Structure formats: C-alpha cells, structure tokens
Amino acid sequence: MTVKRPLVVDSLIVIALIAVHLLVVREVSDQVTGWLPSWGAAVVGVVGIAPLLVRRRATWPVFLIVLAAAMTLALGGHPGGGVGLALQVALYTIAVNSPLLSTAVAAALTLAAAVTSYAANADFHPVVAVLDVVLLGGAIGLGLVTRRSRQRAAQLREVVSQLEQAREQLKAEAALLERTRIARELHDIVAHSLGVIAVQAGVARAMPDDRQQACEALQVIEATSKDALSEMRHLLGALRAPEPLDAELRPQPTLDQLDDLFQTMRDVGLSLTVHTEGEPYPLTAGRELAVYRIVQEALTNVLKHAGHAEVQVRLRYLDDHMSVEVLNDHVLPHADRNGHGLVGMRERAVVCGGTLDAGPLPGGRFRMVATLPRELAA
C-alpha cells in the first residue's frame, strides 16, 4: 500500500492542475492575442502537467518538460495557469531530492526562462515578476525544509535501529551469561554426584566380604548416577563460556532452603505469603536449583522495583509438572518481558524443559509463572 500512495497523490495533483489550466485557457481565450491558439495552449498545458506523475523517479526530465511548456505558453501569449503551478511542484521535487547545487541550477534556469518571457511580453508588469519570485522561493524553500526533515527522520530511524540492535545484543549477552552460570551450577551438581559415586565405589571395593554394605553402596551409586545423567542431559543444552577465576565454589541451594529465603525477604520488609498445593515430591538437583533461583530472582525484582509490596508465592505440585507463581499487588515500573532478570529466569526454565511467562495483570498487579515438567530424583 505504501508504494501506491505517492502515485495516488501525484495523480490527484495532475488532475487538479489540468482542470485549473483548462479552466484558465477557456476564460482568457477571447483576450489572448499571441500566436498560440487556445486549443494549442490546452494541449501544451496537458503535455506539460502530465509528466508530474513520474516526478519522483525522473525529477530533472519532468522539470525540463514543465519548464518548456511554461516557456511555450508565455511566448505564445497565454498565462501559465496550471502549468505555472506545475512548475512550482517540479521545483519543490528537485529541492527535496537533489543536492543544493542541482537546486540552484534549476532555480537559475527558471529565472532565465522568466526573464526571457518578460522581455517578449509587451504587457509585462513588475508585480508579476515579484509574485513569480515569491512563488519560486517558496517552492524551493519548502522543498529544502522537507528534505532536511526527511534526513533527520532517516537519521532518527538509524539511531532507533542501532538502539534496537544494541538491545538485542544485550539480551543475547544476558542470556549467554545466565546460561554460563546455569552450566557452572549444573557442573557443580554433576561433579558432586561423581564424587559420591567414586567414594561409594571405593567403599564397595574395600569390603568384598560385607555383601550388605556393598549392596548399599551400589544402590547409592545407582541413584546418584541416574541423577547425574539427568542433569547432564540439561547441561548439554546450556551454553558455557570460560569460567571466571573468581567463580564461587559453594553448595547450591535446594527447595529445603526456600523457607530461609522467604524469611530473609520478610526481614527486609516484603509482605510475603506462601501457599503450597499438592503433595511435595523430590526433584532432581537441577530442577530444585532452578526453582530456587527463579523464586529468588522474582522476589528480588519485587523488592527492588515495588518496595514493600504484598507478594503471594504459590508452589503447585501436580502429577506431570510443578509450577511456581509469584504475584504482587504493584506493577513493576521497569518491568519488561525481555528484561535481563526475566531473561535469566526464562533460561533456567527452558534448560529444564519448562516455560516462564511474566507480565502485568488488570488492576495494577504483576504475575510471574514458571512451569517445569516433573522429573523425580532417583
């Protein structure tokens, strides 16, 4: 549709100018004493105005045709009428689309043509010359202003495009950093599991005569290895950058530590209520870590942006998945569905095969829901 609009506008301009020109030719047909007959003036006018249909693609050829038509009418003793207005449109188009030097050349050619027509017209009046100069300057001035406005708009679009690219890059970097941290945490879990396997394997090997204790050690190895293999599947889906030298080496939090997190948030002023639906069941270490970090990040965002808001946390244990909902009574003023905090939470959910959705609700509240498919610890 945007391609056809200029053609529609130019068509309307051409129709209007031809109508004006034909009307002027008819009104002054009895007063003209020049060599060009009225029907010839009408034809010249139509031929001079019609090329405006392609003025945006053939700026200079159209200008020269219109200028030649205007000269023919002036030398033939007819008023410019619609052709004079068409010349202003052609000059405006050159000023919008051509360099300043080309605009100056077009203005000089128009002035030269005007002087020539004035010299050939015995009824020339200075007021007409002043009016023509004013119209010429107005058309060129309006074209230059339009050109400058378009240049600024193009620059603004370029800046907006660069900002959008920078934003997308920051989002990608945030996702990469979060995946790196997730991978590091999962790596710690797997390393711990392999350490347990190694110790229990040593126990079983050191006691070949104690069948019961060896069986217990093997059971621990079996359960731990299943847990580690589960986490390794998720680890393969996460991106991992080189680990920084100051990486923290400490046990990763589990769901058992959520109560401590809730109490900490209450101590710093958050009005927090917690509801648990369904019978809690054990999850893999990676899923417990993801749930903990998602809840921690959501509550931190509320505390940071909404102050002492009232917050509800719901933990739902269903047959095939577990969901975490954090609902507060204030829309976060800087809440963004693609903000870095939400990017991190979403990455954690995705790595575990789940989803995360966050956004404002009617009534001035904000809701975050993370859903993770159920995968029990071995």
QUIFENPE-V586952 format. One record per residue. N is the residue number from 1. RES is the residue in one small letter. PSI is psi in degrees with one decimal (* if undefined). OMEGA is omega in degrees with one decimal (999 if undefined). BURIAL is + if it has 9 or more other C-alpha atoms within 8 Angstrom, else -. Layout:
BEGIN
<<N/RES/PSI/OMEGA/BURIAL> <N/RES/PSI/OMEGA/BURIAL>>
END
This chain:
BEGIN
<<1/m/-36.7/-178.0/-> <2/t/-26.3/179.4/-> <3/v/-32.6/-175.1/-> <4/k/-20.9/-175.2/-> <5/r/-46.9/178.6/-> <6/p/-39.7/179.4/-> <7/l/-38.7/177.3/+> <8/v/-45.5/179.4/-> <9/v/-46.8/-178.8/-> <10/d/-35.1/177.5/+> <11/s/-42.9/178.2/+> <12/l/-40.0/177.8/-> <13/i/-46.7/-179.1/-> <14/v/-46.6/-179.5/+> <15/i/-45.2/-178.4/-> <16/a/-43.9/-177.8/-> <17/l/-38.4/176.9/+> <18/i/-41.3/178.2/+> <19/a/-44.1/178.8/+> <20/v/-43.2/-177.8/+> <21/h/-46.4/179.8/+> <22/l/-37.8/177.7/+> <23/l/-42.6/179.7/-> <24/v/-43.7/179.6/+> <25/v/-41.4/-179.9/+> <26/r/-39.5/-176.3/-> <27/e/-32.3/-174.9/-> <28/v/10.0/-176.0/-> <29/s/-33.2/-178.6/-> <30/d/-12.7/-174.9/-> <31/q/-11.7/-175.5/-> <32/v/132.3/179.9/-> <33/t/6.5/-177.6/-> <34/g/-178.2/-176.1/+> <35/w/-16.3/-176.8/-> <36/l/119.0/179.8/+> <37/p/166.8/-176.2/-> <38/s/-41.2/180.0/+> <39/w/-34.4/176.5/-> <40/g/-39.6/177.2/-> <41/a/-37.8/178.3/+> <42/a/-42.9/179.9/+> <43/v/-45.0/178.8/-> <44/v/-40.8/179.7/+> <45/g/-44.9/179.9/+> <46/v/-43.7/179.7/+> <47/v/-34.9/-179.1/+> <48/g/-29.2/-176.0/+> <49/i/-38.0/-174.6/+> <50/a/-37.8/-179.2/-> <51/p/-12.9/177.4/+> <52/l/-17.3/177.6/+> <53/l/-29.7/-178.0/+> <54/v/25.4/-175.4/+> <55/r/-26.2/-178.3/+> <56/r/-25.5/-177.9/-> <57/r/-26.7/-179.3/-> <58/a/67.6/-170.7/-> <59/t/-54.4/-175.6/+> <60/w/-45.8/176.6/-> <61/p/-40.5/179.0/-> <62/v/-42.8/179.3/+> <63/f/-44.0/-178.2/+> <64/l/-38.4/177.9/-> <65/i/-45.1/-179.6/+> <66/v/-41.0/179.7/+> <67/l/-41.4/178.5/+> <68/a/-39.7/178.4/+> <69/a/-42.2/179.4/+> <70/a/-40.7/177.9/+> <71/m/-42.2/-179.8/+> <72/t/-44.3/179.1/+> <73/l/-43.4/-178.1/+> <74/a/-44.3/-179.7/+> <75/l/-24.6/178.2/+> <76/g/-0.4/175.7/+> <77/g/14.6/-179.5/+> <78/h/148.7/173.6/+> <79/p/155.3/-177.4/-> <80/g/-40.8/180.0/+> <81/g/-130.7/-178.6/+> <82/g/-26.2/178.6/+> <83/v/-36.3/176.4/+> <84/g/-42.2/176.7/+> <85/l/-36.7/177.4/+> <86/a/-35.0/177.8/+> <87/l/-37.8/176.3/+> <88/q/-39.9/178.1/+> <89/v/-41.3/179.9/+> <90/a/-41.5/177.2/+> <91/l/-41.7/176.5/+> <92/y/-42.8/-179.0/+> <93/t/-40.1/177.9/+> <94/i/-43.3/-179.7/+> <95/a/-33.0/-179.2/+> <96/v/-39.7/-168.5/+> <97/n/-7.4/-174.9/-> <98/s/159.7/175.8/-> <99/p/167.3/-177.9/-> <100/l/-36.7/-179.9/-> <101/l/-43.4/178.1/-> <102/s/-38.9/177.5/+> <103/t/-41.4/178.9/+> <104/a/-39.8/177.9/-> <105/v/-43.8/179.2/-> <106/a/-41.3/178.5/+> <107/a/-40.3/179.6/+> <108/a/-42.0/177.9/-> <109/l/-40.4/179.5/-> <110/t/-42.2/178.2/+> <111/l/-41.0/179.2/-> <112/a/-42.2/178.5/-> <113/a/-38.2/179.7/+> <114/a/-44.6/179.4/+> <115/v/-41.5/178.9/-> <116/t/-44.2/179.9/-> <117/s/-35.6/177.4/+> <118/y/-42.3/-178.0/+> <119/a/-31.7/-178.3/-> <120/a/-8.3/-176.1/-> <121/n/115.9/-178.6/+> <122/a/-24.0/-178.8/-> <123/d/17.7/-177.9/-> <124/f/138.8/177.8/-> <125/h/135.7/-178.5/-> <126/p/-29.6/-179.8/-> <127/v/-34.8/178.3/-> <128/v/-40.6/178.4/-> <129/a/-43.2/179.1/-> <130/v/-43.1/179.3/-> <131/l/-41.3/179.1/-> <132/d/-41.3/179.1/-> <133/v/-40.7/178.6/-> <134/v/-45.4/179.1/-> <135/l/-40.2/178.2/+> <136/l/-49.1/179.3/+> <137/g/-37.5/179.2/-> <138/g/-43.3/180.0/-> <139/a/-45.5/-179.4/+> <140/i/-43.3/179.8/+> <141/g/-43.9/178.1/+> <142/l/-38.4/178.2/+> <143/g/-41.5/179.3/+> <144/l/-39.9/178.1/+> <145/v/-43.4/178.6/-> <146/t/-42.1/179.4/+> <147/r/-44.8/179.1/+> <148/r/-40.5/179.0/-> <149/s/-40.7/178.9/-> <150/r/-38.8/177.8/-> <151/q/-43.4/178.4/-> <152/r/-39.2/177.7/-> <153/a/-40.4/177.8/-> <154/a/-40.7/177.0/-> <155/q/-40.8/178.8/-> <156/l/-42.1/177.5/-> <157/r/-37.0/178.6/-> <158/e/-41.8/178.2/-> <159/v/-44.1/178.6/-> <160/v/-41.4/178.4/-> <161/s/-42.6/178.3/-> <162/q/-39.3/178.2/-> <163/l/-39.0/177.6/-> <164/e/-41.4/177.8/-> <165/q/-41.6/178.5/-> <166/a/-38.5/178.8/-> <167/r/-44.2/178.7/-> <168/e/-37.7/178.7/-> <169/q/-41.5/178.2/-> <170/l/-40.0/177.5/-> <171/k/-42.7/179.7/+> <172/a/-40.3/179.0/-> <173/e/-39.4/178.3/-> <174/a/-42.1/178.6/+> <175/a/-40.3/-179.9/+> <176/l/-42.7/178.9/+> <177/l/-39.8/-179.6/+> <178/e/-40.0/176.6/+> <179/r/-36.6/177.4/+> <180/t/-45.2/-179.8/+> <181/r/-40.0/177.8/+> <182/i/-45.6/-179.5/+> <183/a/-39.3/179.7/+> <184/r/-42.3/-179.7/+> <185/e/-42.9/177.7/+> <186/l/-34.7/176.7/+> <187/h/-41.3/178.7/+> <188/d/-38.6/179.7/-> <189/i/-47.2/-179.3/+> <190/v/-40.2/178.7/+> <191/a/-40.9/177.4/-> <192/h/-43.7/-179.4/-> <193/s/-44.0/179.5/+> <194/l/-33.6/176.2/+> <195/g/-41.7/177.5/-> <196/v/-42.3/179.3/+> <197/i/-44.8/-178.8/+> <198/a/-43.4/-179.8/-> <199/v/-46.7/-178.2/-> <200/q/-34.5/175.3/+> <201/a/-38.8/176.5/+> <202/g/-38.3/178.0/-> <203/v/-46.2/-179.7/+> <204/a/-38.4/-178.8/+> <205/r/-31.8/-177.1/-> <206/a/-16.2/-177.6/-> <207/m/69.8/-178.4/+> <208/p/-23.0/-177.1/-> <209/d/-19.9/-178.6/-> <210/d/89.4/-174.4/-> <211/r/-39.8/-177.9/-> <212/q/-46.3/-179.2/-> <213/q/-34.8/177.1/+> <214/a/-39.8/177.4/+> <215/c/-40.3/177.8/+> <216/e/-41.3/178.6/-> <217/a/-40.5/179.6/+> <218/l/-35.4/176.6/+> <219/q/-41.3/177.0/-> <220/v/-42.1/178.8/+> <221/i/-43.4/-179.1/+> <222/e/-48.3/-178.3/-> <223/a/-44.1/-177.7/+> <224/t/-39.2/-179.3/+> <225/s/-38.1/176.7/+> <226/k/-42.3/178.2/+> <227/d/-44.4/-178.9/+> <228/a/-41.3/179.1/+> <229/l/-37.4/177.7/-> <230/s/-44.2/179.7/+> <231/e/-33.0/179.4/+> <232/m/-34.3/178.1/+> <233/r/-39.8/177.8/-> <234/h/-34.9/-179.1/+> <235/l/-35.6/-179.8/+> <236/l/-23.0/179.5/-> <237/g/-4.7/-177.4/-> <238/a/143.9/175.5/+> <239/l/145.3/179.8/+> <240/r/122.1/175.8/+> <241/a/168.4/177.4/-> <242/p/133.5/-174.7/-> <243/e/127.3/179.3/-> <244/p/156.0/-175.6/-> <245/l/-26.8/-176.9/-> <246/d/22.0/179.9/-> <247/a/137.4/-179.2/-> <248/e/132.0/178.1/-> <249/l/95.9/-179.8/-> <250/r/159.7/-179.6/-> <251/p/140.6/-179.6/-> <252/q/144.7/-177.2/-> <253/p/155.6/178.2/+> <254/t/179.7/179.5/+> <255/l/-24.3/178.3/+> <256/d/-21.1/-177.6/-> <257/q/4.9/177.9/-> <258/l/-38.1/179.6/+> <259/d/-39.3/177.3/-> <260/d/-39.3/178.2/-> <261/l/-43.9/179.6/+> <262/f/-42.1/-179.1/+> <263/q/-37.5/177.8/-> <264/t/-41.7/179.3/-> <265/m/-37.2/177.0/+> <266/r/-37.7/-178.4/+> <267/d/-29.6/-179.3/-> <268/v/9.2/170.6/-> <269/g/2.6/-179.3/-> <270/l/127.6/176.1/+> <271/s/103.4/-166.6/+> <272/l/129.6/171.3/+> <273/t/142.9/-175.4/-> <274/v/132.4/177.7/-> <275/h/135.1/177.1/-> <276/t/125.6/180.0/-> <277/e/135.0/-177.8/-> <278/g/170.8/-179.7/-> <279/e/117.5/179.6/-> <280/p/141.0/177.3/-> <281/y/154.8/-176.7/-> <282/p/139.7/177.6/-> <283/l/167.8/173.7/+> <284/t/158.7/-177.3/+> <285/a/-38.2/-179.8/+> <286/g/-40.3/179.2/+> <287/r/-39.7/176.6/+> <288/e/-41.4/178.4/+> <289/l/-42.4/179.8/+> <290/a/-45.5/179.5/+> <291/v/-45.1/-179.0/+> <292/y/-48.1/-177.1/+> <293/r/-37.2/178.7/+> <294/i/-46.2/177.9/+> <295/v/-43.5/-179.8/+> <296/q/-46.2/-178.5/+> <297/e/-39.8/-180.0/+> <298/a/-45.1/179.4/+> <299/l/-35.9/177.3/+> <300/t/-40.9/177.2/-> <301/n/-42.6/178.4/+> <302/v/-45.7/-179.0/+> <303/l/-36.7/-177.0/+> <304/k/-41.9/-170.4/-> <305/h/-24.0/-175.6/+> <306/a/5.4/176.0/+> <307/g/-130.2/-176.3/-> <308/h/57.0/179.5/-> <309/a/159.8/173.8/+> <310/e/127.8/-172.9/+> <311/v/138.8/173.9/+> <312/q/131.4/177.0/+> <313/v/127.2/178.8/+> <314/r/125.4/175.3/+> <315/l/116.1/-177.6/+> <316/r/121.0/177.0/+> <317/y/102.2/179.8/+> <318/l/175.1/-174.6/-> <319/d/-42.6/-173.6/-> <320/d/-5.1/178.2/-> <321/h/167.0/174.7/+> <322/m/138.7/179.3/+> <323/s/149.8/178.1/+> <324/v/124.1/178.9/+> <325/e/130.0/175.6/+> <326/v/117.0/-175.3/+> <327/l/124.8/177.1/+> <328/n/162.9/-172.4/+> <329/d/12.3/176.3/+> <330/h/135.3/172.0/+> <331/v/128.2/179.5/+> <332/l/124.2/-174.0/+> <333/p/-27.7/179.4/-> <334/h/20.5/-178.1/-> <335/a/132.6/-179.5/-> <336/d/128.7/-178.6/-> <337/r/-14.5/179.0/-> <338/n/19.4/178.6/-> <339/g/163.9/-175.2/+> <340/h/-38.8/178.8/+> <341/g/-45.0/178.3/-> <342/l/-33.3/175.7/+> <343/v/-45.0/-179.8/+> <344/g/-44.5/178.9/+> <345/m/-42.0/-179.7/+> <346/r/-39.5/178.5/+> <347/e/-40.0/179.4/+> <348/r/-42.3/179.6/+> <349/a/-42.1/-178.1/+> <350/v/-41.6/-179.9/+> <351/v/-32.0/179.0/+> <352/c/8.6/178.9/+> <353/g/15.0/-177.3/-> <354/g/-163.3/-179.0/+> <355/t/162.8/175.5/+> <356/l/134.6/178.5/+> <357/d/138.3/-178.6/-> <358/a/144.6/178.1/+> <359/g/168.4/-179.4/+> <360/p/153.1/176.6/+> <361/l/159.3/174.5/-> <362/p/141.1/179.7/-> <363/g/6.7/174.6/-> <364/g/29.7/177.7/+> <365/r/166.3/179.6/+> <366/f/136.7/-173.1/+> <367/r/136.6/174.7/+> <368/m/129.2/179.5/+> <369/v/124.2/174.9/+> <370/a/134.4/179.8/+> <371/t/125.6/179.5/+> <372/l/130.0/178.1/+> <373/p/146.8/-175.7/+> <374/r/131.1/172.9/+> <375/e/107.7/-172.9/-> <376/l/150.6/173.1/-> <377/a/143.7/-178.9/-> <378/a/*/999/->>
END
